Amino acid sequence: MQQVTLGDVTVTRVEEYFGSVDLAPRTFFPESPERVWEDNASWLAPDFYDPAADNVRSAIQTWVLRSEGKTILVDTGVGNHKHRPYAPVWGYLNTDFLGNLARAGVRPEDVDVVINTHLHVDHVGWNTRLDGRQWVPTFPNATYLMPERDFEFWNPENEHKTVFGRGNQNVFEDSVAPIREAGKALLWDGTLDIDTNLRLELAPGHTPGSSVLALDSRGDRALFVGDMLHNPVQIADPDTNSCFCEDPAESRATRRRVLGRAADQNALVFPAHLGGHGAAEVRREGGTFAVKEWAAFARL
């Protein structure tokens, strides 16, 4: 099963990729102590960590929400046919993501809202598709919600320095700007109510405009946290950042705040990249956190 119901909202998981991203734990998470991986290997493997290869395992996936008659996508993965010279693992893919989306009952024209939790290479790729020589919106009837702070930060005309280096090269040009040019982008800041069940909230640190989508419906709660968490090792050690976090101190503070909220409100946490069961409830454990229960999704 790749669908759960939370109050009046259904959440469906649609996979683009699952496996190694060719990064060792200490490369992906340079702040993480060696003991964290050793102490937690029994439950991190095989879904999130391959001890034999010493590689982190990640999913690229989209969460499809159906709420108040609308079809909403949370993050759009890597995309096909994209030139990624400084992120070669994501270059010129040719996946059946749209087929997977169709098997989940969603045609591109059915989508009403696209949410980009932030504007990294692996969260905006299917915003557009190649039509001849032009990048056009994949979801022609959708409004694309993009954090204004990320839109400004990643616009190459603004020449911001980034810890990502050139890893996001071409992304703005082929996956963000065409949406704006087509009149499909809504730039937001602070908070944005989507409907009575769903609210976007700024959660900076990983990027300046990183956001969390909060779901609250008939007593059920969930938080779609994008890259606030890349791996559940960050639940066990919430002070561990990924190598891609723009503001390390703010990332730690945001992670602790959001995990604390999830624990206190019994909210399911939906990171963008978890394999396995994809999402989890968390509980406080002293000054840190632990997985309380995995979501009911089938393991990837």
QUIFEN-V515119 format. One record per pair of residues at least 12 apart in sequence whose ideal C-beta (glycine too) atoms are under 7 Angstrom apart, sorted by the first residue. I is the first residue (numbers start at 1). J is the second residue. Records with the same first field share a line. If there is no record, write none. Layout:
I: J + J
This chain:
1: 296 + 297 + 298
2: 297 + 298
4: 295 + 296 + 297
6: 215 + 217 + 220 + 222
7: 197 + 217 + 218 + 219 + 220
8: 67 + 197 + 217 + 218
9: 65 + 66 + 67 + 197 + 215 + 217
10: 66
11: 63 + 65
12: 64 + 104
13: 61 + 63 + 278 + 297
14: 61 + 62 + 64 + 100 + 101 + 104
15: 59 + 61 + 100 + 300
16: 60 + 61 + 77 + 78 + 95 + 97
17: 59 + 60 + 78 + 95
18: 59 + 275 + 300
19: 57
20: 50 + 53 + 55 + 57
21: 56 + 58 + 89
22: 55 + 89
23: 55 + 56
24: 54 + 55
25: 37 + 49 + 54 + 56
27: 243
28: 56 + 242 + 243
29: 233 + 240 + 242
30: 243
31: 240 + 241
32: 233 + 237 + 240
36: 233 + 236 + 237 + 240
37: 49 + 233
40: 233 + 236
44: 232 + 233
47: 275 + 276 + 299
48: 231 + 232 + 274 + 275 + 276
56: 231
57: 275
58: 230 + 273 + 275
59: 273 + 274 + 275 + 300
60: 77 + 78 + 122 + 273
62: 74 + 75 + 76 + 77
63: 224 + 270
64: 104 + 106
67: 195 + 197 + 198
68: 195 + 196 + 197
70: 112 + 113
71: 106 + 110 + 111 + 112
72: 112 + 113 + 115
73: 111 + 114 + 115
74: 115 + 117 + 213 + 224
75: 116 + 117 + 123 + 226 + 272
76: 114 + 123 + 124 + 125 + 126 + 127
77: 97 + 122 + 125 + 126
78: 90 + 93 + 121 + 122 + 125
79: 125 + 126 + 128 + 175
80: 93 + 94 + 95
81: 130
82: 125 + 170 + 174
83: 170
84: 121 + 170
85: 169
86: 165 + 166 + 167 + 169
87: 121 + 167
90: 121 + 122
97: 126
108: 138 + 139 + 140
109: 140 + 141
111: 139 + 141 + 142
112: 141 + 142
113: 142 + 143 + 145 + 194
114: 127 + 139 + 142 + 144 + 145
115: 145 + 200 + 213
116: 144 + 145 + 146
117: 210 + 211 + 224 + 226 + 272
118: 147 + 150 + 206 + 207 + 209 + 210 + 211 + 226 + 227
119: 146 + 150 + 151 + 154 + 176
120: 168 + 207 + 227
121: 167 + 168 + 171
123: 226 + 272
124: 171 + 175 + 176
125: 175
126: 138
127: 144 + 175 + 176 + 179
128: 174 + 175 + 178 + 179
135: 174 + 178
136: 178
137: 178 + 179 + 182 + 184
142: 184
143: 184 + 186
144: 179 + 184 + 185 + 186
145: 186 + 188 + 192 + 200
146: 185 + 187
147: 188 + 202 + 209 + 211
148: 187 + 188 + 189 + 209
149: 189 + 208 + 209
150: 207 + 208 + 209
151: 176 + 187
153: 207 + 208 + 209
154: 168 + 172 + 176
155: 172
156: 172
162: 246
163: 244 + 246
164: 244
188: 200
189: 202
190: 202
197: 215 + 216 + 217
198: 213 + 215
199: 214
200: 213
201: 214
203: 228 + 254 + 258
204: 247 + 250 + 254
205: 245 + 247 + 250 + 251 + 253 + 254
206: 227 + 228 + 244 + 245 + 246 + 251
207: 246
208: 246
210: 226 + 227 + 228
211: 226
212: 224 + 225 + 228 + 258
221: 265 + 266 + 267
222: 267 + 268 + 270
223: 258 + 262 + 267 + 269 + 270
224: 270
225: 258 + 269 + 270 + 271
226: 272
227: 272
228: 254 + 255 + 258
229: 255 + 271
230: 242 + 271 + 273
232: 274 + 280 + 291
234: 255
235: 259 + 282 + 289 + 290 + 291
236: 288 + 290
237: 288
238: 252 + 255 + 256 + 259 + 288 + 289
239: 252
259: 282 + 289
262: 282
263: 282 + 283 + 284 + 289
266: 281
268: 281 + 295
269: 282
275: 300
276: 294 + 299 + 300
277: 294 + 295 + 297 + 299
278: 295 + 297
279: 295 + 297
280: 293 + 294 + 295
281: 293
